[in-house]
Amino acid sequence: MYEVAGFRFLLDKDLSQETGGIKIDMTYYGFSVDSEKPVGGGGGCSSGACSSGSCAC
């Protein structure tokens, strides 16, 4: 578990090793998640809403 600015983040240990450092940033429409070593996948939003690296569902 990581705690930053009052927010708590959980990250699977195996995934953490696969991605390297992770940056989570707020955007106008939600948030974006970037990693040192992109792994692809993710989603949960409709038709390409996450394709730019940010997700606003």
LOLOLUM-974080 format. One record per residue: z, x, y negated of N, C-alpha, C in turn; residue in three letters; residue number from 1. Coordinates in nm, 3 decimals, padded with zeros to 5 digits. Example, Ala and Ser with C-alpha at 12.3 -4.5 7.8 and 13.67 -1.06 7.14 Angstrom:
<nodes>
- 00.780 / 01.319 / 00.569 / 00.780 / 01.230 / 00.450 / 00.780 / 01.320 / 00.330 / ALA / 1 $
- 00.708 / 01.285 / 00.225 / 00.714 / 01.367 / 00.106 / 00.787 / 01.290 / -00.003 / SER / 2 $
</nodes>
This chain:
<nodes>
- 00.000 / 00.085 / 00.118 / 00.000 / 00.000 / 00.000 / 00.000 / 00.089 / -00.123 / MET / 1 $
- -00.080 / 00.050 / -00.219 / -00.086 / 00.118 / -00.348 / -00.041 / 00.020 / -00.455 / TYR / 2 $
- 00.032 / 00.067 / -00.553 / 00.071 / -00.018 / -00.665 / 00.025 / 00.048 / -00.794 / GLU / 3 $
- -00.055 / -00.026 / -00.871 / -00.110 / 00.025 / -00.996 / -00.097 / -00.085 / -01.101 / VAL / 4 $
- -00.034 / -00.054 / -01.211 / -00.022 / -00.147 / -01.325 / 00.031 / -00.284 / -01.282 / ALA / 5 $
- 00.125 / -00.286 / -01.188 / 00.184 / -00.411 / -01.145 / 00.106 / -00.486 / -01.038 / GLY / 6 $
- -00.010 / -00.433 / -00.996 / -00.089 / -00.494 / -00.891 / -00.069 / -00.416 / -00.762 / PHE / 7 $
- -00.063 / -00.487 / -00.649 / -00.049 / -00.422 / -00.519 / -00.181 / -00.434 / -00.442 / ARG / 8 $
- -00.222 / -00.324 / -00.382 / -00.346 / -00.320 / -00.305 / -00.317 / -00.270 / -00.165 / PHE / 9 $
- -00.373 / -00.336 / -00.066 / -00.361 / -00.295 / 00.073 / -00.497 / -00.249 / 00.122 / LEU / 10 $
- -00.500 / -00.137 / 00.193 / -00.626 / -00.083 / 00.245 / -00.602 / -00.028 / 00.384 / LEU / 11 $
- -00.682 / -00.072 / 00.478 / -00.673 / -00.024 / 00.615 / -00.690 / 00.128 / 00.618 / ASP / 12 $
- -00.606 / 00.197 / 00.696 / -00.608 / 00.344 / 00.700 / -00.743 / 00.397 / 00.746 / LYS / 13 $
- -00.802 / 00.336 / 00.848 / -00.933 / 00.382 / 00.896 / -01.041 / 00.361 / 00.789 / ASP / 14 $
- -01.037 / 00.248 / 00.722 / -01.133 / 00.222 / 00.615 / -01.114 / 00.320 / 00.501 / LEU / 15 $
- -00.991 / 00.352 / 00.469 / -00.960 / 00.447 / 00.363 / -01.022 / 00.584 / 00.393 / SER / 16 $
- -01.015 / 00.628 / 00.517 / -01.075 / 00.755 / 00.555 / -01.226 / 00.749 / 00.545 / GLN / 17 $
- -01.284 / 00.634 / 00.575 / -01.429 / 00.617 / 00.572 / -01.483 / 00.611 / 00.429 / GLU / 18 $
- -01.408 / 00.553 / 00.337 / -01.457 / 00.531 / 00.200 / -01.424 / 00.643 / 00.103 / THR / 19 $
- -01.319 / 00.719 / 00.130 / -01.272 / 00.815 / 00.031 / -01.203 / 00.740 / -00.081 / GLY / 20 $
- -01.202 / 00.796 / -00.200 / -01.137 / 00.733 / -00.315 / -01.201 / 00.600 / -00.351 / GLY / 21 $
- -01.120 / 00.507 / -00.398 / -01.167 / 00.373 / -00.433 / -01.128 / 00.340 / -00.577 / ILE / 22 $
- -01.221 / 00.277 / -00.647 / -01.196 / 00.231 / -00.784 / -01.214 / 00.079 / -00.786 / LYS / 23 $
- -01.111 / 00.008 / -00.832 / -01.117 / -00.138 / -00.848 / -01.108 / -00.166 / -00.997 / ILE / 24 $
- -01.204 / -00.238 / -01.049 / -01.211 / -00.261 / -01.193 / -01.237 / -00.408 / -01.221 / ASP / 25 $
- -01.176 / -00.459 / -01.326 / -01.200 / -00.597 / -01.369 / -01.332 / -00.602 / -01.447 / MET / 26 $
- -01.406 / -00.709 / -01.425 / -01.529 / -00.732 / -01.501 / -01.517 / -00.869 / -01.569 / THR / 27 $
- -01.613 / -00.902 / -01.648 / -01.613 / -01.031 / -01.717 / -01.612 / -01.147 / -01.617 / TYR / 28 $
- -01.678 / -01.126 / -01.501 / -01.693 / -01.233 / -01.402 / -01.597 / -01.222 / -01.284 / TYR / 29 $
- -01.515 / -01.119 / -01.277 / -01.425 / -01.103 / -01.162 / -01.380 / -00.959 / -01.149 / GLY / 30 $
- -01.428 / -00.891 / -01.046 / -01.389 / -00.753 / -01.023 / -01.500 / -00.677 / -00.952 / PHE / 31 $
- -01.493 / -00.544 / -00.956 / -01.586 / -00.461 / -00.881 / -01.505 / -00.359 / -00.803 / SER / 32 $
- -01.559 / -00.320 / -00.688 / -01.496 / -00.221 / -00.602 / -01.600 / -00.113 / -00.574 / VAL / 33 $
- -01.569 / 00.010 / -00.609 / -01.658 / 00.123 / -00.586 / -01.582 / 00.228 / -00.506 / ASP / 34 $
- -01.654 / 00.301 / -00.421 / -01.590 / 00.405 / -00.342 / -01.671 / 00.534 / -00.349 / SER / 35 $
- -01.604 / 00.646 / -00.320 / -01.672 / 00.776 / -00.319 / -01.784 / 00.778 / -00.216 / GLU / 36 $
- -01.760 / 00.715 / -00.102 / -01.858 / 00.711 / 00.007 / -01.888 / 00.565 / 00.040 / LYS / 37 $
- -01.989 / 00.505 / -00.022 / -02.021 / 00.364 / 00.003 / -02.043 / 00.337 / 00.151 / PRO / 38 $
- -01.992 / 00.224 / 00.199 / -02.004 / 00.188 / 00.340 / -02.089 / 00.063 / 00.362 / VAL / 39 $
- -02.134 / -00.003 / 00.257 / -02.215 / -00.123 / 00.272 / -02.131 / -00.242 / 00.314 / GLY / 40 $
- -02.196 / -00.352 / 00.340 / -02.126 / -00.471 / 00.385 / -02.055 / -00.541 / 00.272 / GLY / 41 $
- -01.946 / -00.607 / 00.304 / -01.873 / -00.682 / 00.203 / -01.935 / -00.819 / 00.185 / GLY / 42 $
- -01.900 / -00.885 / 00.081 / -01.961 / -01.013 / 00.054 / -01.860 / -01.124 / 00.042 / GLY / 43 $
- -01.900 / -01.240 / 00.084 / -01.817 / -01.356 / 00.071 / -01.861 / -01.442 / -00.045 / GLY / 44 $
- -01.964 / -01.397 / -00.116 / -02.017 / -01.473 / -00.228 / -02.155 / -01.527 / -00.192 / CYS / 45 $
- -02.204 / -01.617 / -00.271 / -02.332 / -01.679 / -00.241 / -02.450 / -01.593 / -00.283 / SER / 46 $
- -02.555 / -01.600 / -00.212 / -02.687 / -01.540 / -00.232 / -02.692 / -01.421 / -00.328 / SER / 47 $
- -02.643 / -01.309 / -00.284 / -02.660 / -01.186 / -00.358 / -02.567 / -01.166 / -00.475 / GLY / 48 $
- -02.467 / -01.249 / -00.492 / -02.378 / -01.234 / -00.608 / -02.303 / -01.102 / -00.607 / ALA / 49 $
- -02.291 / -01.039 / -00.490 / -02.219 / -00.912 / -00.479 / -02.312 / -00.794 / -00.469 / CYS / 50 $
- -02.441 / -00.813 / -00.480 / -02.536 / -00.705 / -00.456 / -02.527 / -00.596 / -00.561 / SER / 51 $
- -02.472 / -00.623 / -00.677 / -02.463 / -00.522 / -00.782 / -02.335 / -00.441 / -00.770 / SER / 52 $
- -02.253 / -00.466 / -00.669 / -02.127 / -00.395 / -00.653 / -02.008 / -00.470 / -00.710 / GLY / 53 $
- -02.036 / -00.581 / -00.778 / -01.926 / -00.662 / -00.827 / -01.938 / -00.800 / -00.765 / SER / 54 $
- -01.830 / -00.873 / -00.767 / -01.829 / -01.002 / -00.700 / -01.759 / -01.105 / -00.787 / CYS / 55 $
- -01.827 / -01.212 / -00.816 / -01.770 / -01.320 / -00.895 / -01.798 / -01.451 / -00.822 / ALA / 56 $
- -01.705 / -01.494 / -00.742 / -01.726 / -01.615 / -00.661 / -01.682 / -01.739 / -00.738 / CYS / 57 $
</nodes>
